[in-house]
């Protein structure tokens, strides 16, 4: 039984032991209950935020990394939406396939 099979089986505690050159190493993973919120943003709101980002960066030439507008408007999650814009406006993202965990 490998690590992936143990995770899929819902094992509560997992421990890995290995040797890094001459130093023994170990990691312990514990399955704990957690809660989180999932939300959905209106696609037009996201495109509007990206349009305002275009205006700000290309026409107003505001290239300050800590510009206020990125942190503004927490109700629309502006900071996350700006980061999700495709480069050069946003930040490069690591994308993976959808992973579904069920108890």
PyMOL CGO cylinders between C-alpha atoms (Angstrom):
from pymol import cmd
from pymol.cgo import CYLINDER

trace = [
    CYLINDER, 0.00, 0.00, 0.00, 1.51, 3.29, -1.09, 0.3, 1, 1, 1, 1, 1, 1,
    CYLINDER, 1.51, 3.29, -1.09, 1.05, 6.82, 0.15, 0.3, 1, 1, 1, 1, 1, 1,
    CYLINDER, 1.05, 6.82, 0.15, -1.61, 7.68, -2.46, 0.3, 1, 1, 1, 1, 1, 1,
    CYLINDER, -1.61, 7.68, -2.46, -3.66, 4.61, -1.59, 0.3, 1, 1, 1, 1, 1, 1,
    CYLINDER, -3.66, 4.61, -1.59, -3.51, 5.48, 2.11, 0.3, 1, 1, 1, 1, 1, 1,
    CYLINDER, -3.51, 5.48, 2.11, -4.67, 9.05, 1.41, 0.3, 1, 1, 1, 1, 1, 1,
    CYLINDER, -4.67, 9.05, 1.41, -7.54, 7.80, -0.76, 0.3, 1, 1, 1, 1, 1, 1,
    CYLINDER, -7.54, 7.80, -0.76, -8.51, 5.32, 1.97, 0.3, 1, 1, 1, 1, 1, 1,
    CYLINDER, -8.51, 5.32, 1.97, -8.81, 8.21, 4.42, 0.3, 1, 1, 1, 1, 1, 1,
    CYLINDER, -8.81, 8.21, 4.42, -6.10, 7.12, 6.83, 0.3, 1, 1, 1, 1, 1, 1,
    CYLINDER, -6.10, 7.12, 6.83, -6.05, 9.56, 9.73, 0.3, 1, 1, 1, 1, 1, 1,
    CYLINDER, -6.05, 9.56, 9.73, -2.26, 9.56, 10.29, 0.3, 1, 1, 1, 1, 1, 1,
    CYLINDER, -2.26, 9.56, 10.29, 0.51, 9.03, 7.76, 0.3, 1, 1, 1, 1, 1, 1,
    CYLINDER, 0.51, 9.03, 7.76, 4.25, 9.04, 8.32, 0.3, 1, 1, 1, 1, 1, 1,
    CYLINDER, 4.25, 9.04, 8.32, 7.03, 9.06, 5.77, 0.3, 1, 1, 1, 1, 1, 1,
    CYLINDER, 7.03, 9.06, 5.77, 10.65, 8.26, 6.64, 0.3, 1, 1, 1, 1, 1, 1,
    CYLINDER, 10.65, 8.26, 6.64, 13.56, 8.64, 4.21, 0.3, 1, 1, 1, 1, 1, 1,
    CYLINDER, 13.56, 8.64, 4.21, 17.24, 9.37, 4.13, 0.3, 1, 1, 1, 1, 1, 1,
    CYLINDER, 17.24, 9.37, 4.13, 18.47, 12.64, 2.62, 0.3, 1, 1, 1, 1, 1, 1,
    CYLINDER, 18.47, 12.64, 2.62, 22.11, 11.86, 1.86, 0.3, 1, 1, 1, 1, 1, 1,
    CYLINDER, 22.11, 11.86, 1.86, 23.25, 10.84, 5.35, 0.3, 1, 1, 1, 1, 1, 1,
    CYLINDER, 23.25, 10.84, 5.35, 20.53, 12.60, 7.33, 0.3, 1, 1, 1, 1, 1, 1,
    CYLINDER, 20.53, 12.60, 7.33, 17.38, 10.67, 8.24, 0.3, 1, 1, 1, 1, 1, 1,
    CYLINDER, 17.38, 10.67, 8.24, 14.20, 12.68, 7.67, 0.3, 1, 1, 1, 1, 1, 1,
    CYLINDER, 14.20, 12.68, 7.67, 10.53, 12.18, 8.45, 0.3, 1, 1, 1, 1, 1, 1,
    CYLINDER, 10.53, 12.18, 8.45, 7.18, 13.84, 7.92, 0.3, 1, 1, 1, 1, 1, 1,
    CYLINDER, 7.18, 13.84, 7.92, 3.87, 13.22, 9.64, 0.3, 1, 1, 1, 1, 1, 1,
    CYLINDER, 3.87, 13.22, 9.64, 0.55, 14.11, 8.02, 0.3, 1, 1, 1, 1, 1, 1,
    CYLINDER, 0.55, 14.11, 8.02, -2.64, 14.12, 10.06, 0.3, 1, 1, 1, 1, 1, 1,
    CYLINDER, -2.64, 14.12, 10.06, -6.11, 14.26, 8.57, 0.3, 1, 1, 1, 1, 1, 1,
    CYLINDER, -6.11, 14.26, 8.57, -8.07, 16.93, 10.41, 0.3, 1, 1, 1, 1, 1, 1,
    CYLINDER, -8.07, 16.93, 10.41, -11.57, 18.22, 9.78, 0.3, 1, 1, 1, 1, 1, 1,
    CYLINDER, -11.57, 18.22, 9.78, -11.65, 21.70, 8.33, 0.3, 1, 1, 1, 1, 1, 1,
    CYLINDER, -11.65, 21.70, 8.33, -14.23, 24.00, 6.86, 0.3, 1, 1, 1, 1, 1, 1,
    CYLINDER, -14.23, 24.00, 6.86, -13.97, 26.44, 4.02, 0.3, 1, 1, 1, 1, 1, 1,
    CYLINDER, -13.97, 26.44, 4.02, -16.22, 28.57, 1.90, 0.3, 1, 1, 1, 1, 1, 1,
    CYLINDER, -16.22, 28.57, 1.90, -16.71, 28.30, -1.81, 0.3, 1, 1, 1, 1, 1, 1,
    CYLINDER, -16.71, 28.30, -1.81, -18.03, 31.16, -3.85, 0.3, 1, 1, 1, 1, 1, 1,
    CYLINDER, -18.03, 31.16, -3.85, -18.69, 32.09, -7.43, 0.3, 1, 1, 1, 1, 1, 1,
    CYLINDER, -18.69, 32.09, -7.43, -18.09, 35.46, -9.00, 0.3, 1, 1, 1, 1, 1, 1,
    CYLINDER, -18.09, 35.46, -9.00, -20.09, 36.90, -11.84, 0.3, 1, 1, 1, 1, 1, 1,
    CYLINDER, -20.09, 36.90, -11.84, -18.04, 36.56, -15.03, 0.3, 1, 1, 1, 1, 1, 1,
    CYLINDER, -18.04, 36.56, -15.03, -18.89, 40.13, -16.08, 0.3, 1, 1, 1, 1, 1, 1,
    CYLINDER, -18.89, 40.13, -16.08, -17.58, 41.46, -12.75, 0.3, 1, 1, 1, 1, 1, 1,
    CYLINDER, -17.58, 41.46, -12.75, -14.28, 39.66, -13.31, 0.3, 1, 1, 1, 1, 1, 1,
    CYLINDER, -14.28, 39.66, -13.31, -13.96, 40.95, -16.88, 0.3, 1, 1, 1, 1, 1, 1,
    CYLINDER, -13.96, 40.95, -16.88, -14.75, 44.45, -15.62, 0.3, 1, 1, 1, 1, 1, 1,
    CYLINDER, -14.75, 44.45, -15.62, -11.99, 44.22, -13.01, 0.3, 1, 1, 1, 1, 1, 1,
    CYLINDER, -11.99, 44.22, -13.01, -9.54, 43.03, -15.64, 0.3, 1, 1, 1, 1, 1, 1,
    CYLINDER, -9.54, 43.03, -15.64, -10.57, 45.90, -17.95, 0.3, 1, 1, 1, 1, 1, 1,
    CYLINDER, -10.57, 45.90, -17.95, -9.93, 48.43, -15.18, 0.3, 1, 1, 1, 1, 1, 1,
    CYLINDER, -9.93, 48.43, -15.18, -6.57, 46.76, -14.56, 0.3, 1, 1, 1, 1, 1, 1,
    CYLINDER, -6.57, 46.76, -14.56, -5.71, 47.19, -18.25, 0.3, 1, 1, 1, 1, 1, 1,
    CYLINDER, -5.71, 47.19, -18.25, -6.62, 50.86, -18.06, 0.3, 1, 1, 1, 1, 1, 1,
    CYLINDER, -6.62, 50.86, -18.06, -4.59, 51.40, -14.90, 0.3, 1, 1, 1, 1, 1, 1,
    CYLINDER, -4.59, 51.40, -14.90, -1.44, 49.61, -16.07, 0.3, 1, 1, 1, 1, 1, 1,
    CYLINDER, -1.44, 49.61, -16.07, -1.34, 50.51, -19.77, 0.3, 1, 1, 1, 1, 1, 1,
    CYLINDER, -1.34, 50.51, -19.77, -2.85, 53.98, -19.95, 0.3, 1, 1, 1, 1, 1, 1,
    CYLINDER, -2.85, 53.98, -19.95, -2.25, 55.41, -16.50, 0.3, 1, 1, 1, 1, 1, 1,
    CYLINDER, -2.25, 55.41, -16.50, 1.13, 53.60, -16.34, 0.3, 1, 1, 1, 1, 1, 1,
    CYLINDER, 1.13, 53.60, -16.34, 0.79, 52.77, -12.67, 0.3, 1, 1, 1, 1, 1, 1,
    CYLINDER, 0.79, 52.77, -12.67, 3.37, 50.02, -12.16, 0.3, 1, 1, 1, 1, 1, 1,
    CYLINDER, 3.37, 50.02, -12.16, 3.65, 50.23, -8.38, 0.3, 1, 1, 1, 1, 1, 1,
    CYLINDER, 3.65, 50.23, -8.38, 3.63, 46.63, -7.08, 0.3, 1, 1, 1, 1, 1, 1,
    CYLINDER, 3.63, 46.63, -7.08, 1.70, 47.67, -3.95, 0.3, 1, 1, 1, 1, 1, 1,
    CYLINDER, 1.70, 47.67, -3.95, -0.92, 49.83, -5.60, 0.3, 1, 1, 1, 1, 1, 1,
    CYLINDER, -0.92, 49.83, -5.60, -4.01, 50.48, -3.52, 0.3, 1, 1, 1, 1, 1, 1,
    CYLINDER, -4.01, 50.48, -3.52, -6.43, 49.42, -6.21, 0.3, 1, 1, 1, 1, 1, 1,
    CYLINDER, -6.43, 49.42, -6.21, -5.27, 45.81, -5.93, 0.3, 1, 1, 1, 1, 1, 1,
    CYLINDER, -5.27, 45.81, -5.93, -6.30, 45.62, -2.29, 0.3, 1, 1, 1, 1, 1, 1,
    CYLINDER, -6.30, 45.62, -2.29, -9.46, 47.67, -2.72, 0.3, 1, 1, 1, 1, 1, 1,
    CYLINDER, -9.46, 47.67, -2.72, -12.94, 46.24, -3.04, 0.3, 1, 1, 1, 1, 1, 1,
    CYLINDER, -12.94, 46.24, -3.04, -12.79, 43.15, -0.85, 0.3, 1, 1, 1, 1, 1, 1,
    CYLINDER, -12.79, 43.15, -0.85, -16.40, 42.23, -1.68, 0.3, 1, 1, 1, 1, 1, 1,
    CYLINDER, -16.40, 42.23, -1.68, -15.39, 41.40, -5.25, 0.3, 1, 1, 1, 1, 1, 1,
    CYLINDER, -15.39, 41.40, -5.25, -12.18, 39.68, -4.11, 0.3, 1, 1, 1, 1, 1, 1,
    CYLINDER, -12.18, 39.68, -4.11, -10.28, 42.15, -6.27, 0.3, 1, 1, 1, 1, 1, 1,
    CYLINDER, -10.28, 42.15, -6.27, -6.88, 41.01, -5.05, 0.3, 1, 1, 1, 1, 1, 1,
    CYLINDER, -6.88, 41.01, -5.05, -7.52, 37.42, -6.15, 0.3, 1, 1, 1, 1, 1, 1,
    CYLINDER, -7.52, 37.42, -6.15, -9.08, 38.46, -9.44, 0.3, 1, 1, 1, 1, 1, 1,
    CYLINDER, -9.08, 38.46, -9.44, -6.12, 40.69, -10.31, 0.3, 1, 1, 1, 1, 1, 1,
    CYLINDER, -6.12, 40.69, -10.31, -3.75, 37.83, -9.58, 0.3, 1, 1, 1, 1, 1, 1,
    CYLINDER, -3.75, 37.83, -9.58, -5.83, 35.52, -11.77, 0.3, 1, 1, 1, 1, 1, 1,
    CYLINDER, -5.83, 35.52, -11.77, -5.56, 37.79, -14.82, 0.3, 1, 1, 1, 1, 1, 1,
    CYLINDER, -5.56, 37.79, -14.82, -3.34, 36.40, -17.54, 0.3, 1, 1, 1, 1, 1, 1,
    CYLINDER, -3.34, 36.40, -17.54, 0.23, 37.77, -17.65, 0.3, 1, 1, 1, 1, 1, 1,
    CYLINDER, 0.23, 37.77, -17.65, 1.48, 40.45, -18.11, 0.3, 1, 1, 1, 1, 1, 1,
    CYLINDER, 1.48, 40.45, -18.11, -1.41, 41.90, -16.09, 0.3, 1, 1, 1, 1, 1, 1,
    CYLINDER, -1.41, 41.90, -16.09, -1.72, 39.20, -13.46, 0.3, 1, 1, 1, 1, 1, 1,
    CYLINDER, -1.72, 39.20, -13.46, 0.63, 36.61, -12.12, 0.3, 1, 1, 1, 1, 1, 1,
    CYLINDER, 0.63, 36.61, -12.12, 1.56, 33.24, -13.63, 0.3, 1, 1, 1, 1, 1, 1,
    CYLINDER, 1.56, 33.24, -13.63, -0.58, 30.54, -12.08, 0.3, 1, 1, 1, 1, 1, 1,
    CYLINDER, -0.58, 30.54, -12.08, -0.04, 26.90, -11.36, 0.3, 1, 1, 1, 1, 1, 1,
    CYLINDER, -0.04, 26.90, -11.36, -3.06, 25.05, -12.69, 0.3, 1, 1, 1, 1, 1, 1,
    CYLINDER, -3.06, 25.05, -12.69, -4.00, 21.47, -12.04, 0.3, 1, 1, 1, 1, 1, 1,
    CYLINDER, -4.00, 21.47, -12.04, -6.92, 19.24, -12.85, 0.3, 1, 1, 1, 1, 1, 1,
    CYLINDER, -6.92, 19.24, -12.85, -9.98, 19.43, -10.66, 0.3, 1, 1, 1, 1, 1, 1,
    CYLINDER, -9.98, 19.43, -10.66, -9.53, 17.27, -7.58, 0.3, 1, 1, 1, 1, 1, 1,
    CYLINDER, -9.53, 17.27, -7.58, -12.55, 16.18, -5.59, 0.3, 1, 1, 1, 1, 1, 1,
    CYLINDER, -12.55, 16.18, -5.59, -12.19, 14.88, -2.05, 0.3, 1, 1, 1, 1, 1, 1,
    CYLINDER, -12.19, 14.88, -2.05, -15.07, 13.08, -0.45, 0.3, 1, 1, 1, 1, 1, 1,
    CYLINDER, -15.07, 13.08, -0.45, -15.23, 11.55, 3.02, 0.3, 1, 1, 1, 1, 1, 1,
]
cmd.load_cgo(trace, "trace")
